[in-house]
């Protein structure tokens, strides 16, 4: 495998990892740290090329090693104090009296969706709750977000009495559930 192909595969993996941690979009950066997906890809490739990251064929393929190292670097940057204390704001303008952040471009409805009905908040809440029928664990996460206005995994975990890892797992399940009901669109890596 050449480095160009490896870089492309790592870029796709980085995009997926960023999305898993709530950083959607091709130009997302880790706030407070200022590192983009591309920065992480090139950093891990640099470590490998310079010999600071060694690959042993008996322990798996090269991509797995580099992807794991890159994912760990992303997680480390998310745990840094600079990131944890950085206030993130939407890059889209909003009305001064608005208390709701606008949706990201990846979450906008497709052309077959009735946009006025989609924007009606009461109608939206009813559809969300209907889509969660039979999923009490996911409903608890949504209730913490919608009713308690909690957005950080750590806050949601504390409110529900579960681990942050479990919150992340439920958020992934919630995203898949919402994809089934066409609430969010699949992201193209």
N, C-alpha and C positions, 0 to 999 in steps of 0.2 A: 504494500500500500504506500503510495507516495504522500508527501506531506500536504499537498493541496487537497487531496481527497480526504485525508485525515482531518484537516482543518474544517472542511465542509461538514463532515459528520459530527465533529465536536461542536461546531456552531449550532447545528440542529439540536444537539443534546443540551447545550447551554440555554437555548431558547425555551426548551421544554422545562428545564430546571428553574429558570426564572419564572415561568408561568406557574409552576408548582408552588412557588413561594410568593405568589401574588404580584409579580412584576411583569405584566403582559406587555406586548409590543416589541417591535424589532429594535427600537432605540432606547429601551429601558436601561436604567443604571441603578446601582445600589446607592440609595441616598446616603449622604454623609461620608461615603467612601469614594463615590464618583467613578466606580468601575462599571464598564459595560460588558455585555456578553463577549464582544470581540477582545476586550482586554483580558478576560479570563482564558479565552482560547489561546491567545498568543503567549500568555504567561506560562501556561502548562506546556505548550510546545517548546518554548524557550528552555524550560527546565529539563525537558527530555533531550533536546539537541545538545545542551551544555553538559549533560551527564549527571545532573543533580537528581534526576528521576530515572531510575534504572528499570529496564524491562527484562523479566525472566520469562522465557517462553513456556516454561513448565508451570507457571502460575496463572496463565490465561493469555488472552490476546492483548495487543498493544492498546487498542481502542478502549477496552475495559479499564485498563490501568490509568490511562490519561483521563477518561471520563470520570472515574472515581476521584482522582486527584483534583480535577477541576470542580466537581460537585462539592468536595470538602472545602476548597478555597472559597466557593460562593457562600457556603454555610458559615465559614469563619468570618467572612466580611459582613454577613447579616448579624453576627453576634457582636461585632465591634461596637464599642461605646459610641463612636461617631455616628454610626447608623441608627442605633437605638434611640439616640437623643435628637436626631434630625427630624424636623417637622416636614412632612410631605404634603404637598398641595397639588391639586389638579392643574395641569397645564392649560386646560380649557377654561375660558371665562365663564362666570356664572353671575346670576343676578345677586345684588347685595343682600336681599332678604331670603335667599335660598339656603336651605340647610342640607340639601341633598347634593352630593357630588354627581356630575353628569356621567353617563356610562362611557366606558372606553370604546374606541372604534371597533375593537374585536367583539364587543357585546351588543352592538347596534342590531336591530332586527333586520332580517332579510327582506327582499322585495315582496314576498308573499304574505307578510305580516301586516295586520291592520294597525298602523302606527298610532292613530288617536286612541284606540282602545288599549294599546300597549302602554301609553303614557298615563292613562287614568290610574292613579295610585290605588284606589280602593279595588278596582277591577284587577289590578296587578297582584295585590295581596291575596285576593280570592283565588286567582289562578295558581299562585305559588303554593298556597296551602293545599289546594286540590292535587297538585303534582306531587306532594309529599305524603299522600295517603299511604299508610302502611310502612312508613319510614320514620319512626319516632326519634331515632338518634339524629337524623338529618333535620327534623323539625325543631329539635332543641337548639341546634346551631343557628338555624334561621331565626328562631324566636330571640336568641341572644343578640343577633345582629339587628333585626328589625325593631324589636320592642325595647331592648336595653341599649341600643346604639353602641354596641361593642364591635370593634373591627380588628383589633390585634389578637392574634392567636393566643397569646398569653392571657389576655383579659377574658376571652371566651372560655379558655380552659379553666380559669379560676371560677368563673360563674357557673360552669357546668360540673366542676369537680372531676375533671379528666386531665390527661396530660396534653401538652402542646402537640406532641406527635399525633395523638388521637384526633385533635382538632384538625391538623393538616390532612390526615387520612379522611376524615369526614368531609372536609372541604373538597377533596378530590372526588369523593363519591357524589357529593352534592353537584359538582360541576357536570359529572357524567349524567346524573339524573336530569339536570336542566337541559342538557344537550338532547336527551330523549324527547323532551317536551318543546324543543326549539326555543328555549329561553335564551341560550347563548349559542353561538356558532362555534364549530370546531376551528381551532387555530391551525393555520398552515405553517409547518416548520420551515 
